Amino acid sequence: MGDRLKPGMKAIAVSRDFLGRGFKRGTKVKISGLPGEYVVLDKMNKRWRNKIDIYMGRDVQAARNWGRRHVTITVVKA
């Protein structure tokens, strides 16, 4: 069974090519342009490459305002 997402959670899904780059489930990351740390909780369909999906809760307007962007993702070292 997967994780239940709740508004306010900072979670992302990554395309499968990121898995080989050390972005495994539970990895904490920073995303340029967004405050705080996000956690990798899911992987995307295999058709996607070099993409992430940022969970923004029920705030549809925030997601639309964010749109599609090129961002830098940095793994947070423990």
Protein Blocks (a to p, Z undefined) as FASTA:
>chain_A
ZZdddehiacddddfklmmnopaghiacddehiacjdddfbdcdfkbghiacddehjalm
lmmmnmpaddddddddZZ
